[in-house]
Amino acid sequence: MVKGDNYGLAPIALFVYNRPDHTRRTLQRLSMNPLAKKSSLYIFCDGPHNVGDALLVEEVRRVIREQAWCGQVTIREQAENHGLAASIIAGVTELVRVFERVIVLEDDLLVAPHFLDYMNEGLRRYAAQPKVMQIAGYLAPIEIDNDGPAKSFFLPLTTSWGWATWKRAWDHFEPTAAGYEEFVRNPAQQRAFNLDDTVDYSTMLRESREGRNCSWAVRWYFSVFLCNGLTLYPEQSLVQNIGFDGSGVHAIHSFGFETQPCAAKISVYPSCIAHDEDKWEKLKAYFSRAKKRKMERKSLQTKLPFG
């Protein structure tokens, strides 16, 4: 057991800002997990960006104190606004330095009843597997035969909607996207990074480096990609994103990425450390259809669960 870690469970990092109703729903669903009562929750509260946000920020800070959502709750409040990317990078880095691993949520994610079981089991099973760099809670609603017990599988892609990692993986995270210069001179590598050109992550990465977007997640994906890393996914999503109502800072449209959390407990974990080629092709096909829907409404900003 890592020093300071309750019951051998990974700490949970929750990042909140100015959405009190979303935050309350997120915490309520998290608290319904059986392992919540034994888990340590760290809530990172960003400071207001402007005067108009100040009252909402204060309301969020009242919400997080409404009850003991987990076994132990630690609150980190910022007086100034640091932004989501800086907050997540700093918070995750802080916790993995102490606990070696962390589970990460944002304030618009509703989790399934056994989300924490799955996250902690994945972190335990693959702790010594350097190729496995993330545990994902979200999966897009691709068509999978779900007969039999709930299963999990590997893909070479990260997610930002409910995830977990270890210090040994996070140590590879390069906030400046080191290796980018070689990457842009390699068309085959760019095509692979873009999921066979079904998603334009290369442009997202370039704009992130240029300061035109603040995506920490595409830089994390790039770091994992350069390591040929894998992410463990559930066959049915354990996370629902409720941020498609225009309340968020970064995006308001999902173009089909909405899911309902699966109630079944994941009981089958892969022993072979390799990505599932069939599900990989299905996911790329799903992204291709989402890309077409976005192009049909190209003036709209899209919320993406990956990168």
N, C-alpha and C positions, 0 to 999 in steps of 0.2 A: 504494500500500500504506500502511495506517495504521501509524504508528510503533509498533514493538514487536509487530506482528502477524505471525506466521509464515506465509509463503507466500501472503499475501493472504487467509487463511482467518479466519472469525469465531472468537473465543474461545468456549469451552464453559463454562457455569456449571452445576455439579452441586451440589444441596443435599441434605445427608445429616443423619441424626440418630441413631437408635438401632436400626437394622435391619441388622445386619452381613451376613446372608445375601442380603437384597435388594440391598444396596449392591454386594456382590461380583458378583452376577449382572448388575446394571446396568452395572458397569464392564467386565465381560468382554464383553458384547455391544457396548458402545461401542467397545472396543479392536479389535473385528473389522472395523470400518469401515476401508477402505483409507486414508481421509484422516486417521484418528486419529493416525498416526505423524507427521503434519505439523502437527497441531492443538495449540493450547494449552488445557489443561484447568485450570479453577479450581474447587476443591472447597471449599464453604462448610459447615463443621461447627458446628452449633448446640450450645450447652452443655446439660448435663442439667437437666431440669425438677425432678427429685427424686432422692433417694438411690437409689431403685430403678432409675432409668435410667442411673446413672453407669457401671456396669460395661458395659452395652451400648454406651454412647457411646464408651467407651474401646476396645471391640472394633471398632467401626466405624472408629475412627482408626487401628487396626492394619491393617484391611483395605485402606484407601485407600493404604497404604504398601507393600502386598505386591509391587507391581511398577510399572513405568512404563507406565501405562495409555494415555497419549498422548505426543506428542513432547515436551511440556513440561508439568509438573504443578506447580501452585501451591496450597498448602493454607492455608485461613483457618480457624482454630479459635477459637471463642468459649468463654470460661470460664463465662459465664452463659447461661441460656436466653432467647432472644429470640422464639422462635416462628417458624413457617414463613413467615407473611405478612411480618413485619418483615425476616426474613433474605432472602427473595426480593427484596423491594423495594430493600433496601440493596445486595445483590449485583448485581442487574441495573443499578441506577443507577451503581454504581462502574464496571462494565465498559463500559457504553455511553459514559460520559464519556471513557474512554481510547481505545476501539476503534471507536466509532460504531455498533457492532452486537454482538449476542450470541445464542448458542444456549443454551436453558435446559432442563435436565432435573432430575427429582427421583429419589429413591433407589429407586423401584419401577417404573421404566420401562425395558423392553427394546426396543432399537431395531433396525431392519432393517439389513442390510449396507451399504446405500447411503443411509442416513439423512443422513449428513453431506454427501454429494454434493448431495442435494436441498435441504437447508437453505442451503448456501453458494450454490448456483445461484439459488435464489429470492431470497436477500438481494442477490446481484449484479444480477439482472435487474430487480428492482423498487425498487432503492435510490433512484431519482429519481422514483418515483411516490408522491406524498403520500397518495393514497387507499388504497394498500396499506400496512397497518399491522402485519401479523403474517404469519409463515410457520408453518403448522401441520403437525405430524408425525402427529397422530392424526386418524382419521375413524371415526365410528360405523359399524357394519356394515350400511349401507343398501344396497339393491339397485341396482347399477350394472352396465351392460353393459361388461365389462372386456376385450372383444376388441381386439386390436391393441396398440400400444405403451402403456406406463403413462403416464397423463396426470395433470394437475392442473387445478384450477379455483378460482374465488373464491366465498366466502360472506360475508355480513355478520355474522359471529359469531367470537369468539375461542375458543381452547382453552387449557387449562393442562397438557395431557399431551404434552410435547415440542414446543417452539415456539421461534421466533426473532423478533427485532425490531431496529429501528434506533433510534438516539438521537432522530432527528427524530419518530418515532412515540411513543416512551416519554416524550418531553417533554410530551405531552398527558395523560399519566397523572395522575389526580387522586385521591390516597389518601383524601381526605375526601369524594369523590363530589360535587364542585362541580357545581351545576346541578340538584341533586336536588329542590329546592323547586319549581322550574318543572315538572320532570318529573312529580311526583305530582299536579299539577293538570291533566295532559294525558292523559286516558284512552287516546286513540289512540296516543300515544307509548308508554305502558306496555304496550299490547297488542302493539305491534311489538317492544318489548324482550323480551317474554315469548314470542316466536315464535308469534304468534297464539294466545296462552294455552295453548300446549302445555307450557311450563315456567314456573314461578312465580319468575322471576328478580327481579321487583320486590320480593317479600317477602325474598328472600335479600339484596338490596341494602339494604333498610331495616334488617334485622337486623344487617348488617355495620356500618352507620353507628351503630347503637345499642349496638354492642359485644357482641351476642348470638351472633355468629359471627365468625370471623377470616378470612373469605374475601378475600384480595387479588384473586383472579381475577375475581370479579363486579364489583369496582371497576374493573379493567382493561377488562373487557367494556363497562361503562358509559361509560368514557372514549372507547373506540373507537366505540361506538354514537353518541355525541353528535357525533362527527366524521364520521359516515356512512362509516366506514372499512371496509375489506375484509381478509379473511384468505385466503391461498393454502392450499388443501388438496390432498392426493393422493387419487386416486380409490380407492385401497386404503390402509388405515392402515399407516404405517411404525413404529408404536409399539404395544406391548402393555403394559397396566398389570397388574402382578402383586401389587397391594396389596389384593386382595379377600379376604385370608385372616385379617382381624381384627388384623393387626399394626400397621396405621396408626392415626394419632391421630384422623382426621376422619371416616372412613366405612368400612363393611365390606361393603356390597352394591352391585352394579353394575346390576342389573335389565336385563341384556342388552347392556351396553356393552363386553363383552370382545371382543378381536380378536387375531389373529395377525399379526405384522409381514409385510408383503409383501416378497418377495425381489427383485422386479423393480425395475430402476432407472427412476425417473421421467425420461422423455425428451421429453414434450410439455408446454409451458407456454403459458398463454393470452396472446395479444397484446391482446385487448380487456379493458380494466379495468372489468369489470362482473360482478355475481354471477350464477351459473348458476341460473336460475329453476327448472328441472326438478329439479336436485339439492336446491335449497332446499326445495321442496315435499316431496321424499322424506325429507329430514332432519326436517322438522316432523312428518310422519306417523310417523316412527320415535320421536320424542320423545313423541308422543301415546300410542303403544302402551306406551312405558316408563312414562309417567305412570299409565296404567291398572294396570300391574303393581305399581307402587309403592302405589297406593291399596288394592290388594287385600292388601298387607302393610304398611299405613300406619304401623305402630309402628317400622319399620326405617329407619335412616339410610342415605341413598343417596350413593354416590360419583358425581359428575358430571364429564364431561370438558370441559364448556364453562361459562364464567362463574365 
